[in-house]
Amino acid sequence: MDKMRILATCQYGWPEPYPSLYPMEEMAKRGHYVHAITGTPNYPMGEVFKGYEYNRIKEEDHNGIHITHVPVIPRKHDSIHRLLNYHSYPVTAKKKLLSLKNDYDVIFANQSSPVMMVEPAIAYGKKRNRRVVMYCMDLWPASLCVGGVKRNSVLYKFYWKRSKKVYEEVDVILVTSRMFKDYFISEFQIPAEKIDYLPQYALSEFENLPESVNKDTTDFVFAGNVGSAQNLEVVLRAAKIIENEKIDDHTKRIMFHIIGNGQALESLQRYTKEQKINNVIFHGRKPMEEIPKYYAMADAMMVTMLPDPFVSLTLPAKVQSYMAAGKPIIASADGEIRNVINESGCGFCAKGDDERGFVEVIEAFIGTEGKMELGKKARDYYRNNFSIEIVMDKLERILKESCK
C-alpha cells in the first residue's frame, strides 16, 4: 500500500501544547491522509481555549491533518472535574467515530492519561474490521499511584480491569520507553510480540538554537509540564542548599529556570517564596517559538522525576528535546532516564528525590572541563536513536503492516 488513510484518536491535541499529533503531522507530510478525533482544547490548565467555547463539535485543518474536536468536560482544578473529563471524551469520541461515513485503513490511537481515550478507537476497529495501533505514552493504572491512589483500593482495581481490557484489545502496542515492555508483560501478560519500541522525537526547532549570549551566571533550565510526577521540589531544595552553602561556578552565580505550567506550579512558587529561595526563576508557559531561546541560555538542562517504581519506567519527551539541542543533562531520576544518560554519556544523574545528590551532580558538572563534549554526546545519541527519520520510518512501516 502506497498511501494510507489513517484515523487518529487522542483526547489531547493541537492547539493544546501536547505532542500526540506530531507523528500524524509527519505522516501527512509523507502523503498519507489523516483524520484526527480530539477533545475540546482545555489542557493543561482546564480552561477551554478561546475560539472553542460552547463545547460543540468543531472541524478544522492544521499541518495537513483534518481535526474533529468533540465536546469534553474541562479538567478545571479539582478531582471531580478531572474524573468527568477523563470519562467524557470516550463517550463523545465513540459516538462521533461510529457515525463516520468514510472508511480508513488503520487506526492510530495515542494513549496518555486516561487509558479510556483508546476505547473509541477499539470500537471503530471492531465495527469496520480495522487494526488499532496504540502508542503508549503513559502507563495505566500505574499513573494513578502518582496521584495517591492505593494499589489495593477499589478505584485502582476498577481501572486495572479497564486498562487490561484496552491493552488486550488493541492489535499493536508501541511504547515510548523500553522499560514499558516488561510492565505490560508482567502486569497484564501481554504477548511480547505484540509490543514494539517507538521512542518520541524532538521538534526541529530544538536542533537549531539561537546563539547563546555571554552571561555572568551558570544556568540550569527545566522546560515542560510542571506536575507532581516531575517532582520539581527536588530542584527547589537543591537550590536552597546551594544558596545556604554559597556554592558557585568559579564566582558565577548558579541559577535555576523553570519554563512551563501545570498543576504543581502554584505550590512550587509558594514554597519558593516561603523558603526565601532567590536563585530560582519561574518563567511560566511560553509559546513554542520562544522555547529555543531558553534552551540557548542553558549551560545544562534539567530532568527530574518522582522515585516511583512505575514513574521511573518513563522516558519523558523533554529528554529527546534536550539531546536534539545538544545540551548536557543534569537529572534526579531513576530507571530509563538514568539508563539513557549513562548510555549516552551526556550528563550526570542523581537518585530520584535526592536533593543532596542533585547538588553533587551539579558540582560534578561545574567541575567538568569537557562540557561541550557532553552536549556533543547528547546530540550524537539523539541522531543515532531518536531522530525523526528513524522514528517515523519505523512508524510508517508498522502502520502499513497493520492495514487490512
VODREN-335435 format. One record per residue (C-alpha): residue in one letter; residue number from 1; z, y, x. Coordinates in pm, whole numbers. Layout:
<code:a | pos:NUM | c3:Z | c2:Y | c1:X>
...
***
This chain:
<code:m | pos:1 | c3:0 | c2:0 | c1:0>
<code:d | pos:2 | c3:-109 | c2:334 | c1:145>
<code:k | pos:3 | c3:64 | c2:593 | c1:-76>
<code:m | pos:4 | c3:374 | c2:524 | c1:-282>
<code:r | pos:5 | c3:514 | c2:673 | c1:-600>
<code:i | pos:6 | c3:888 | c2:698 | c1:-526>
<code:l | pos:7 | c3:1161 | c2:760 | c1:-781>
<code:a | pos:8 | c3:1468 | c2:904 | c1:-607>
<code:t | pos:9 | c3:1817 | c2:938 | c1:-752>
<code:c | pos:10 | c3:2125 | c2:1120 | c1:-628>
<code:q | pos:11 | c3:2388 | c2:1321 | c1:-809>
<code:y | pos:12 | c3:2360 | c2:1598 | c1:-548>
<code:g | pos:13 | c3:2052 | c2:1762 | c1:-401>
<code:w | pos:14 | c3:1868 | c2:2089 | c1:-345>
<code:p | pos:15 | c3:1970 | c2:2370 | c1:-389>
<code:e | pos:16 | c3:2311 | c2:2223 | c1:-305>
<code:p | pos:17 | c3:2391 | c2:2203 | c1:71>
<code:y | pos:18 | c3:2360 | c2:1825 | c1:67>
<code:p | pos:19 | c3:2125 | c2:1603 | c1:273>
<code:s | pos:20 | c3:2039 | c2:1346 | c1:4>
<code:l | pos:21 | c3:1681 | c2:1465 | c1:-48>
<code:y | pos:22 | c3:1588 | c2:1529 | c1:315>
<code:p | pos:23 | c3:1443 | c2:1178 | c1:363>
<code:m | pos:24 | c3:1240 | c2:1221 | c1:45>
<code:e | pos:25 | c3:1103 | c2:1554 | c1:166>
<code:e | pos:26 | c3:978 | c2:1368 | c1:473>
<code:m | pos:27 | c3:819 | c2:1102 | c1:253>
<code:a | pos:28 | c3:643 | c2:1380 | c1:61>
<code:k | pos:29 | c3:513 | c2:1523 | c1:390>
<code:r | pos:30 | c3:362 | c2:1180 | c1:459>
<code:g | pos:31 | c3:165 | c2:1199 | c1:136>
<code:h | pos:32 | c3:387 | c2:998 | c1:-98>
<code:y | pos:33 | c3:470 | c2:1126 | c1:-446>
<code:v | pos:34 | c3:844 | c2:1176 | c1:-500>
<code:h | pos:35 | c3:1026 | c2:1247 | c1:-826>
<code:a | pos:36 | c3:1400 | c2:1307 | c1:-780>
<code:i | pos:37 | c3:1667 | c2:1299 | c1:-1052>
<code:t | pos:38 | c3:1974 | c2:1506 | c1:-958>
<code:g | pos:39 | c3:2256 | c2:1683 | c1:-1141>
<code:t | pos:40 | c3:2308 | c2:2047 | c1:-1228>
<code:p | pos:41 | c3:2385 | c2:2214 | c1:-891>
<code:n | pos:42 | c3:2759 | c2:2278 | c1:-851>
<code:y | pos:43 | c3:2850 | c2:2115 | c1:-516>
<code:p | pos:44 | c3:3072 | c2:2173 | c1:-317>
<code:m | pos:45 | c3:3291 | c2:2428 | c1:-495>
<code:g | pos:46 | c3:3245 | c2:2308 | c1:-854>
<code:e | pos:47 | c3:3082 | c2:2624 | c1:-990>
<code:v | pos:48 | c3:2736 | c2:2599 | c1:-1146>
<code:f | pos:49 | c3:2478 | c2:2779 | c1:-932>
<code:k | pos:50 | c3:2315 | c2:3098 | c1:-1056>
<code:g | pos:51 | c3:1997 | c2:3022 | c1:-1245>
<code:y | pos:52 | c3:2122 | c2:2681 | c1:-1362>
<code:e | pos:53 | c3:2365 | c2:2796 | c1:-1630>
<code:y | pos:54 | c3:2377 | c2:2641 | c1:-1978>
<code:n | pos:55 | c3:2365 | c2:2291 | c1:-1822>
<code:r | pos:56 | c3:2024 | c2:2191 | c1:-1954>
<code:i | pos:57 | c3:1758 | c2:1967 | c1:-1807>
<code:k | pos:58 | c3:1559 | c2:2175 | c1:-1560>
<code:e | pos:59 | c3:1236 | c2:2083 | c1:-1383>
<code:e | pos:60 | c3:1126 | c2:2239 | c1:-1055>
<code:d | pos:61 | c3:946 | c2:2163 | c1:-730>
<code:h | pos:62 | c3:1084 | c2:2201 | c1:-380>
<code:n | pos:63 | c3:936 | c2:2100 | c1:-43>
<code:g | pos:64 | c3:684 | c2:1868 | c1:-203>
<code:i | pos:65 | c3:931 | c2:1693 | c1:-439>
<code:h | pos:66 | c3:941 | c2:1723 | c1:-816>
<code:i | pos:67 | c3:1309 | c2:1756 | c1:-911>
<code:t | pos:68 | c3:1464 | c2:1698 | c1:-1252>
<code:h | pos:69 | c3:1819 | c2:1834 | c1:-1283>
<code:v | pos:70 | c3:2015 | c2:1659 | c1:-1558>
<code:p | pos:71 | c3:2333 | c2:1804 | c1:-1711>
<code:v | pos:72 | c3:2666 | c2:1718 | c1:-1549>
<code:i | pos:73 | c3:3025 | c2:1834 | c1:-1598>
<code:p | pos:74 | c3:3102 | c2:2066 | c1:-1300>
<code:r | pos:75 | c3:3354 | c2:1942 | c1:-1042>
<code:k | pos:76 | c3:3568 | c2:2259 | c1:-1054>
<code:h | pos:77 | c3:3901 | c2:2230 | c1:-869>
<code:d | pos:78 | c3:4109 | c2:1967 | c1:-1043>
<code:s | pos:79 | c3:4117 | c2:1589 | c1:-1058>
<code:i | pos:80 | c3:4031 | c2:1573 | c1:-1430>
<code:h | pos:81 | c3:3706 | c2:1766 | c1:-1384>
<code:r | pos:82 | c3:3627 | c2:1567 | c1:-1071>
<code:l | pos:83 | c3:3661 | c2:1244 | c1:-1271>
<code:l | pos:84 | c3:3449 | c2:1381 | c1:-1556>
<code:n | pos:85 | c3:3191 | c2:1498 | c1:-1304>
<code:y | pos:86 | c3:3177 | c2:1151 | c1:-1148>
<code:h | pos:87 | c3:3110 | c2:986 | c1:-1484>
<code:s | pos:88 | c3:2876 | c2:1242 | c1:-1641>
<code:y | pos:89 | c3:2580 | c2:1205 | c1:-1403>
<code:p | pos:90 | c3:2539 | c2:827 | c1:-1458>
<code:v | pos:91 | c3:2521 | c2:885 | c1:-1835>
<code:t | pos:92 | c3:2272 | c2:1174 | c1:-1837>
<code:a | pos:93 | c3:2062 | c2:1042 | c1:-1548>
<code:k | pos:94 | c3:2033 | c2:696 | c1:-1706>
<code:k | pos:95 | c3:1920 | c2:850 | c1:-2034>
<code:k | pos:96 | c3:1654 | c2:1054 | c1:-1855>
<code:l | pos:97 | c3:1535 | c2:768 | c1:-1633>
<code:l | pos:98 | c3:1491 | c2:524 | c1:-1919>
<code:s | pos:99 | c3:1284 | c2:782 | c1:-2109>
<code:l | pos:100 | c3:1038 | c2:841 | c1:-1823>
<code:k | pos:101 | c3:677 | c2:762 | c1:-1916>
<code:n | pos:102 | c3:546 | c2:744 | c1:-1559>
<code:d | pos:103 | c3:576 | c2:430 | c1:-1351>
<code:y | pos:104 | c3:693 | c2:421 | c1:-990>
<code:d | pos:105 | c3:652 | c2:170 | c1:-708>
<code:v | pos:106 | c3:1005 | c2:174 | c1:-571>
<code:i | pos:107 | c3:1340 | c2:344 | c1:-628>
<code:f | pos:108 | c3:1535 | c2:519 | c1:-352>
<code:a | pos:109 | c3:1899 | c2:562 | c1:-460>
<code:n | pos:110 | c3:2113 | c2:782 | c1:-239>
<code:q | pos:111 | c3:2478 | c2:677 | c1:-264>
<code:s | pos:112 | c3:2764 | c2:900 | c1:-162>
<code:s | pos:113 | c3:3064 | c2:964 | c1:-388>
<code:p | pos:114 | c3:3084 | c2:834 | c1:-654>
<code:v | pos:115 | c3:2915 | c2:493 | c1:-633>
<code:m | pos:116 | c3:2826 | c2:517 | c1:-1003>
<code:m | pos:117 | c3:2540 | c2:753 | c1:-918>
<code:v | pos:118 | c3:2336 | c2:442 | c1:-831>
<code:e | pos:119 | c3:2376 | c2:282 | c1:-1176>
<code:p | pos:120 | c3:2087 | c2:475 | c1:-1340>
<code:a | pos:121 | c3:1852 | c2:357 | c1:-1064>
<code:i | pos:122 | c3:1959 | c2:-4 | c1:-1124>
<code:a | pos:123 | c3:1899 | c2:35 | c1:-1500>
<code:y | pos:124 | c3:1548 | c2:172 | c1:-1440>
<code:g | pos:125 | c3:1475 | c2:-103 | c1:-1187>
<code:k | pos:126 | c3:1571 | c2:-372 | c1:-1437>
<code:k | pos:127 | c3:1365 | c2:-216 | c1:-1716>
<code:r | pos:128 | c3:1050 | c2:-172 | c1:-1502>
<code:n | pos:129 | c3:1099 | c2:-468 | c1:-1268>
<code:r | pos:130 | c3:1117 | c2:-243 | c1:-961>
<code:r | pos:131 | c3:1331 | c2:-281 | c1:-649>
<code:v | pos:132 | c3:1614 | c2:-42 | c1:-566>
<code:v | pos:133 | c3:1666 | c2:62 | c1:-204>
<code:m | pos:134 | c3:2015 | c2:213 | c1:-178>
<code:y | pos:135 | c3:2110 | c2:450 | c1:105>
<code:c | pos:136 | c3:2487 | c2:426 | c1:156>
<code:m | pos:137 | c3:2647 | c2:740 | c1:299>
<code:d | pos:138 | c3:2999 | c2:675 | c1:169>
<code:l | pos:139 | c3:3196 | c2:353 | c1:119>
<code:w | pos:140 | c3:3336 | c2:279 | c1:-224>
<code:p | pos:141 | c3:3603 | c2:225 | c1:-336>
<code:a | pos:142 | c3:3741 | c2:275 | c1:18>
<code:s | pos:143 | c3:3677 | c2:652 | c1:-12>
<code:l | pos:144 | c3:3934 | c2:673 | c1:-290>
<code:c | pos:145 | c3:4210 | c2:583 | c1:-45>
<code:v | pos:146 | c3:4146 | c2:911 | c1:139>
<code:g | pos:147 | c3:4246 | c2:1091 | c1:-181>
<code:g | pos:148 | c3:4569 | c2:896 | c1:-205>
<code:v | pos:149 | c3:4466 | c2:613 | c1:-441>
<code:k | pos:150 | c3:4653 | c2:291 | c1:-351>
<code:r | pos:151 | c3:4459 | c2:-31 | c1:-297>
<code:n | pos:152 | c3:4684 | c2:-221 | c1:-536>
<code:s | pos:153 | c3:4652 | c2:37 | c1:-816>
<code:v | pos:154 | c3:4473 | c2:-23 | c1:-1145>
<code:l | pos:155 | c3:4236 | c2:267 | c1:-1066>
<code:y | pos:156 | c3:4134 | c2:118 | c1:-731>
<code:k | pos:157 | c3:4079 | c2:-228 | c1:-881>
<code:f | pos:158 | c3:3863 | c2:-78 | c1:-1158>
<code:y | pos:159 | c3:3636 | c2:97 | c1:-910>
<code:w | pos:160 | c3:3635 | c2:-205 | c1:-679>
<code:k | pos:161 | c3:3475 | c2:-415 | c1:-954>
<code:r | pos:162 | c3:3230 | c2:-137 | c1:-1039>
<code:s | pos:163 | c3:3138 | c2:-92 | c1:-672>
<code:k | pos:164 | c3:3088 | c2:-465 | c1:-619>
<code:k | pos:165 | c3:2853 | c2:-478 | c1:-918>
<code:v | pos:166 | c3:2642 | c2:-191 | c1:-781>
<code:y | pos:167 | c3:2622 | c2:-335 | c1:-430>
<code:e | pos:168 | c3:2529 | c2:-678 | c1:-564>
<code:e | pos:169 | c3:2259 | c2:-549 | c1:-800>
<code:v | pos:170 | c3:2062 | c2:-327 | c1:-561>
<code:d | pos:171 | c3:1791 | c2:-503 | c1:-361>
<code:v | pos:172 | c3:1838 | c2:-339 | c1:-20>
<code:i | pos:173 | c3:2141 | c2:-161 | c1:127>
<code:l | pos:174 | c3:2070 | c2:86 | c1:405>
<code:v | pos:175 | c3:2382 | c2:201 | c1:592>
<code:t | pos:176 | c3:2431 | c2:524 | c1:787>
<code:s | pos:177 | c3:2687 | c2:365 | c1:1021>
<code:r | pos:178 | c3:2661 | c2:28 | c1:1196>
<code:m | pos:179 | c3:3023 | c2:-45 | c1:1106>
<code:f | pos:180 | c3:2947 | c2:-25 | c1:730>
<code:k | pos:181 | c3:2768 | c2:-359 | c1:751>
<code:d | pos:182 | c3:3084 | c2:-552 | c1:835>
<code:y | pos:183 | c3:3264 | c2:-381 | c1:546>
<code:f | pos:184 | c3:3005 | c2:-494 | c1:292>
<code:i | pos:185 | c3:3006 | c2:-850 | c1:425>
<code:s | pos:186 | c3:3385 | c2:-888 | c1:441>
<code:e | pos:187 | c3:3481 | c2:-686 | c1:133>
<code:f | pos:188 | c3:3209 | c2:-790 | c1:-113>
<code:q | pos:189 | c3:3040 | c2:-1091 | c1:53>
<code:i | pos:190 | c3:2705 | c2:-912 | c1:50>
<code:p | pos:191 | c3:2445 | c2:-1121 | c1:243>
<code:a | pos:192 | c3:2383 | c2:-977 | c1:589>
<code:e | pos:193 | c3:2005 | c2:-998 | c1:545>
<code:k | pos:194 | c3:2027 | c2:-754 | c1:254>
<code:i | pos:195 | c3:2178 | c2:-481 | c1:478>
<code:d | pos:196 | c3:1994 | c2:-269 | c1:736>
<code:y | pos:197 | c3:2095 | c2:23 | c1:958>
<code:l | pos:198 | c3:1929 | c2:359 | c1:893>
<code:p | pos:199 | c3:2116 | c2:647 | c1:1062>
<code:q | pos:200 | c3:2085 | c2:1005 | c1:949>
<code:y | pos:201 | c3:1883 | c2:1257 | c1:1148>
<code:a | pos:202 | c3:1917 | c2:1628 | c1:1214>
<code:l | pos:203 | c3:1702 | c2:1906 | c1:1072>
<code:s | pos:204 | c3:1453 | c2:2053 | c1:1318>
<code:e | pos:205 | c3:1641 | c2:2385 | c1:1321>
<code:f | pos:206 | c3:1904 | c2:2230 | c1:1545>
<code:e | pos:207 | c3:1657 | c2:2131 | c1:1816>
<code:n | pos:208 | c3:1551 | c2:2492 | c1:1885>
<code:l | pos:209 | c3:1858 | c2:2710 | c1:1918>
<code:p | pos:210 | c3:1850 | c2:3082 | c1:1994>
<code:e | pos:211 | c3:1952 | c2:3188 | c1:2343>
<code:s | pos:212 | c3:2329 | c2:3197 | c1:2392>
<code:v | pos:213 | c3:2480 | c2:3528 | c1:2498>
<code:n | pos:214 | c3:2725 | c2:3598 | c1:2777>
<code:k | pos:215 | c3:3079 | c2:3599 | c1:2646>
<code:d | pos:216 | c3:3436 | c2:3614 | c1:2769>
<code:t | pos:217 | c3:3563 | c2:3319 | c1:2559>
<code:t | pos:218 | c3:3519 | c2:2942 | c1:2558>
<code:d | pos:219 | c3:3422 | c2:2849 | c1:2204>
<code:f | pos:220 | c3:3460 | c2:2520 | c1:2017>
<code:v | pos:221 | c3:3273 | c2:2504 | c1:1686>
<code:f | pos:222 | c3:3305 | c2:2281 | c1:1379>
<code:a | pos:223 | c3:3027 | c2:2302 | c1:1118>
<code:g | pos:224 | c3:3024 | c2:2110 | c1:792>
<code:n | pos:225 | c3:3223 | c2:2019 | c1:484>
<code:v | pos:226 | c3:3588 | c2:2126 | c1:503>
<code:g | pos:227 | c3:3756 | c2:1842 | c1:316>
<code:s | pos:228 | c3:4058 | c2:1617 | c1:352>
<code:a | pos:229 | c3:3866 | c2:1340 | c1:533>
<code:q | pos:230 | c3:3763 | c2:1586 | c1:805>
<code:n | pos:231 | c3:4130 | c2:1635 | c1:896>
<code:l | pos:232 | c3:4084 | c2:1980 | c1:1047>
<code:e | pos:233 | c3:4462 | c2:2018 | c1:1054>
<code:v | pos:234 | c3:4450 | c2:1848 | c1:1393>
<code:v | pos:235 | c3:4238 | c2:2138 | c1:1524>
<code:l | pos:236 | c3:4492 | c2:2391 | c1:1398>
<code:r | pos:237 | c3:4784 | c2:2205 | c1:1554>
<code:a | pos:238 | c3:4597 | c2:2177 | c1:1884>
<code:a | pos:239 | c3:4509 | c2:2546 | c1:1871>
<code:k | pos:240 | c3:4879 | c2:2630 | c1:1828>
<code:i | pos:241 | c3:4968 | c2:2420 | c1:2134>
<code:i | pos:242 | c3:4700 | c2:2595 | c1:2339>
<code:e | pos:243 | c3:4839 | c2:2933 | c1:2235>
<code:n | pos:244 | c3:5201 | c2:2838 | c1:2297>
<code:e | pos:245 | c3:5130 | c2:2685 | c1:2638>
<code:k | pos:246 | c3:4889 | c2:2965 | c1:2735>
<code:i | pos:247 | c3:4610 | c2:2721 | c1:2820>
<code:d | pos:248 | c3:4282 | c2:2893 | c1:2908>
<code:d | pos:249 | c3:3949 | c2:2825 | c1:3076>
<code:h | pos:250 | c3:3981 | c2:3000 | c1:3412>
<code:t | pos:251 | c3:4121 | c2:3311 | c1:3237>
<code:k | pos:252 | c3:3872 | c2:3285 | c1:2949>
<code:r | pos:253 | c3:4041 | c2:3258 | c1:2612>
<code:i | pos:254 | c3:3984 | c2:2937 | c1:2413>
<code:m | pos:255 | c3:3868 | c2:2995 | c1:2056>
<code:f | pos:256 | c3:3806 | c2:2760 | c1:1764>
<code:h | pos:257 | c3:3547 | c2:2835 | c1:1495>
<code:i | pos:258 | c3:3524 | c2:2659 | c1:1158>
<code:i | pos:259 | c3:3195 | c2:2704 | c1:974>
<code:g | pos:260 | c3:3180 | c2:2573 | c1:618>
<code:n | pos:261 | c3:3357 | c2:2546 | c1:288>
<code:g | pos:262 | c3:3531 | c2:2274 | c1:91>
<code:q | pos:263 | c3:3840 | c2:2161 | c1:-94>
<code:a | pos:264 | c3:4072 | c2:2188 | c1:208>
<code:l | pos:265 | c3:3968 | c2:2536 | c1:321>
<code:e | pos:266 | c3:4236 | c2:2737 | c1:141>
<code:s | pos:267 | c3:4522 | c2:2517 | c1:261>
<code:l | pos:268 | c3:4392 | c2:2536 | c1:619>
<code:q | pos:269 | c3:4369 | c2:2915 | c1:601>
<code:r | pos:270 | c3:4719 | c2:2932 | c1:455>
<code:y | pos:271 | c3:4859 | c2:2708 | c1:731>
<code:t | pos:272 | c3:4689 | c2:2921 | c1:998>
<code:k | pos:273 | c3:4845 | c2:3236 | c1:854>
<code:e | pos:274 | c3:5192 | c2:3081 | c1:813>
<code:q | pos:275 | c3:5193 | c2:2947 | c1:1169>
<code:k | pos:276 | c3:5051 | c2:3273 | c1:1309>
<code:i | pos:277 | c3:4765 | c2:3093 | c1:1482>
<code:n | pos:278 | c3:4539 | c2:3358 | c1:1633>
<code:n | pos:279 | c3:4272 | c2:3155 | c1:1811>
<code:v | pos:280 | c3:4109 | c2:3002 | c1:1501>
<code:i | pos:281 | c3:3839 | c2:3183 | c1:1302>
<code:f | pos:282 | c3:3719 | c2:3070 | c1:960>
<code:h | pos:283 | c3:3363 | c2:3190 | c1:906>
<code:g | pos:284 | c3:3316 | c2:3033 | c1:561>
<code:r | pos:285 | c3:2998 | c2:2880 | c1:432>
<code:k | pos:286 | c3:2678 | c2:3012 | c1:588>
<code:p | pos:287 | c3:2314 | c2:2968 | c1:481>
<code:m | pos:288 | c3:2130 | c2:2702 | c1:681>
<code:e | pos:289 | c3:1913 | c2:2957 | c1:862>
<code:e | pos:290 | c3:2225 | c2:3117 | c1:1014>
<code:i | pos:291 | c3:2388 | c2:2795 | c1:1139>
<code:p | pos:292 | c3:2187 | c2:2767 | c1:1465>
<code:k | pos:293 | c3:2335 | c2:3092 | c1:1598>
<code:y | pos:294 | c3:2686 | c2:2944 | c1:1568>
<code:y | pos:295 | c3:2569 | c2:2632 | c1:1750>
<code:a | pos:296 | c3:2422 | c2:2854 | c1:2019>
<code:m | pos:297 | c3:2753 | c2:3029 | c1:2086>
<code:a | pos:298 | c3:2940 | c2:2697 | c1:2113>
<code:d | pos:299 | c3:3041 | c2:2560 | c1:2451>
<code:a | pos:300 | c3:3108 | c2:2235 | c1:2266>
<code:m | pos:301 | c3:3102 | c2:2115 | c1:1905>
<code:m | pos:302 | c3:3397 | c2:1951 | c1:1731>
<code:v | pos:303 | c3:3419 | c2:1649 | c1:1503>
<code:t | pos:304 | c3:3749 | c2:1533 | c1:1355>
<code:m | pos:305 | c3:3826 | c2:1259 | c1:1102>
<code:l | pos:306 | c3:4133 | c2:1104 | c1:946>
<code:p | pos:307 | c3:4259 | c2:794 | c1:1131>
<code:d | pos:308 | c3:4195 | c2:586 | c1:821>
<code:p | pos:309 | c3:4051 | c2:235 | c1:879>
<code:f | pos:310 | c3:3771 | c2:299 | c1:629>
<code:v | pos:311 | c3:3701 | c2:663 | c1:716>
<code:s | pos:312 | c3:3670 | c2:552 | c1:1078>
<code:l | pos:313 | c3:3368 | c2:340 | c1:987>
<code:t | pos:314 | c3:3173 | c2:657 | c1:904>
<code:l | pos:315 | c3:2928 | c2:842 | c1:1129>
<code:p | pos:316 | c3:2900 | c2:1189 | c1:970>
<code:a | pos:317 | c3:2562 | c2:1362 | c1:988>
<code:k | pos:318 | c3:2708 | c2:1651 | c1:1186>
<code:v | pos:319 | c3:2720 | c2:1422 | c1:1491>
<code:q | pos:320 | c3:2340 | c2:1392 | c1:1483>
<code:s | pos:321 | c3:2305 | c2:1770 | c1:1441>
<code:y | pos:322 | c3:2535 | c2:1836 | c1:1735>
<code:m | pos:323 | c3:2340 | c2:1592 | c1:1952>
<code:a | pos:324 | c3:1999 | c2:1726 | c1:1849>
<code:a | pos:325 | c3:2119 | c2:2071 | c1:1956>
<code:g | pos:326 | c3:2206 | c2:1934 | c1:2299>
<code:k | pos:327 | c3:2573 | c2:2023 | c1:2267>
<code:p | pos:328 | c3:2871 | c2:1838 | c1:2418>
<code:i | pos:329 | c3:3105 | c2:1689 | c1:2157>
<code:i | pos:330 | c3:3485 | c2:1706 | c1:2152>
<code:a | pos:331 | c3:3639 | c2:1472 | c1:1897>
<code:s | pos:332 | c3:3959 | c2:1348 | c1:1740>
<code:a | pos:333 | c3:3843 | c2:1032 | c1:1569>
<code:d | pos:334 | c3:3833 | c2:655 | c1:1577>
<code:g | pos:335 | c3:3570 | c2:394 | c1:1502>
<code:e | pos:336 | c3:3198 | c2:471 | c1:1500>
<code:i | pos:337 | c3:3231 | c2:833 | c1:1616>
<code:r | pos:338 | c3:3420 | c2:718 | c1:1925>
<code:n | pos:339 | c3:3160 | c2:443 | c1:1983>
<code:v | pos:340 | c3:2867 | c2:688 | c1:1975>
<code:i | pos:341 | c3:3039 | c2:942 | c1:2203>
<code:n | pos:342 | c3:3125 | c2:668 | c1:2454>
<code:e | pos:343 | c3:2778 | c2:511 | c1:2441>
<code:s | pos:344 | c3:2602 | c2:842 | c1:2491>
<code:g | pos:345 | c3:2847 | c2:991 | c1:2742>
<code:c | pos:346 | c3:2810 | c2:1326 | c1:2564>
<code:g | pos:347 | c3:3175 | c2:1433 | c1:2548>
<code:f | pos:348 | c3:3537 | c2:1336 | c1:2504>
<code:c | pos:349 | c3:3720 | c2:1169 | c1:2216>
<code:a | pos:350 | c3:4093 | c2:1161 | c1:2140>
<code:k | pos:351 | c3:4250 | c2:931 | c1:1885>
<code:g | pos:352 | c3:4235 | c2:1044 | c1:1523>
<code:d | pos:353 | c3:4505 | c2:1293 | c1:1417>
<code:d | pos:354 | c3:4639 | c2:1328 | c1:1773>
<code:e | pos:355 | c3:4672 | c2:1700 | c1:1848>
<code:r | pos:356 | c3:4816 | c2:1647 | c1:2196>
<code:g | pos:357 | c3:4532 | c2:1409 | c1:2276>
<code:f | pos:358 | c3:4286 | c2:1666 | c1:2140>
<code:v | pos:359 | c3:4432 | c2:1930 | c1:2371>
<code:e | pos:360 | c3:4395 | c2:1687 | c1:2660>
<code:v | pos:361 | c3:4025 | c2:1622 | c1:2592>
<code:i | pos:362 | c3:3968 | c2:1998 | c1:2567>
<code:e | pos:363 | c3:4131 | c2:2035 | c1:2909>
<code:a | pos:364 | c3:3916 | c2:1748 | c1:3037>
<code:f | pos:365 | c3:3605 | c2:1926 | c1:2911>
<code:i | pos:366 | c3:3712 | c2:2255 | c1:3069>
<code:g | pos:367 | c3:3765 | c2:2075 | c1:3399>
<code:t | pos:368 | c3:3421 | c2:1912 | c1:3392>
<code:e | pos:369 | c3:3164 | c2:2061 | c1:3626>
<code:g | pos:370 | c3:2865 | c2:1896 | c1:3460>
<code:k | pos:371 | c3:2893 | c2:2047 | c1:3113>
<code:m | pos:372 | c3:2515 | c2:2092 | c1:3093>
<code:e | pos:373 | c3:2475 | c2:1723 | c1:3173>
<code:l | pos:374 | c3:2694 | c2:1632 | c1:2873>
<code:g | pos:375 | c3:2460 | c2:1829 | c1:2649>
<code:k | pos:376 | c3:2155 | c2:1663 | c1:2802>
<code:k | pos:377 | c3:2305 | c2:1318 | c1:2739>
<code:a | pos:378 | c3:2367 | c2:1416 | c1:2376>
<code:r | pos:379 | c3:2006 | c2:1521 | c1:2325>
<code:d | pos:380 | c3:1866 | c2:1215 | c1:2505>
<code:y | pos:381 | c3:2076 | c2:981 | c1:2291>
<code:y | pos:382 | c3:1964 | c2:1162 | c1:1978>
<code:r | pos:383 | c3:1595 | c2:1134 | c1:2065>
<code:n | pos:384 | c3:1627 | c2:766 | c1:2150>
<code:n | pos:385 | c3:1833 | c2:668 | c1:1844>
<code:f | pos:386 | c3:1831 | c2:931 | c1:1570>
<code:s | pos:387 | c3:1503 | c2:1122 | c1:1592>
<code:i | pos:388 | c3:1329 | c2:1192 | c1:1263>
<code:e | pos:389 | c3:1022 | c2:994 | c1:1368>
<code:i | pos:390 | c3:1224 | c2:680 | c1:1443>
<code:v | pos:391 | c3:1434 | c2:701 | c1:1126>
<code:m | pos:392 | c3:1152 | c2:794 | c1:887>
<code:d | pos:393 | c3:910 | c2:535 | c1:1024>
<code:k | pos:394 | c3:1172 | c2:270 | c1:951>
<code:l | pos:395 | c3:1248 | c2:405 | c1:602>
<code:e | pos:396 | c3:879 | c2:422 | c1:513>
<code:r | pos:397 | c3:831 | c2:61 | c1:624>
<code:i | pos:398 | c3:1131 | c2:-59 | c1:421>
<code:l | pos:399 | c3:1017 | c2:127 | c1:109>
<code:k | pos:400 | c3:665 | c2:-15 | c1:136>
<code:e | pos:401 | c3:803 | c2:-367 | c1:183>
<code:s | pos:402 | c3:1012 | c2:-315 | c1:-132>
<code:c | pos:403 | c3:716 | c2:-222 | c1:-352>
<code:k | pos:404 | c3:604 | c2:-486 | c1:-601>
***
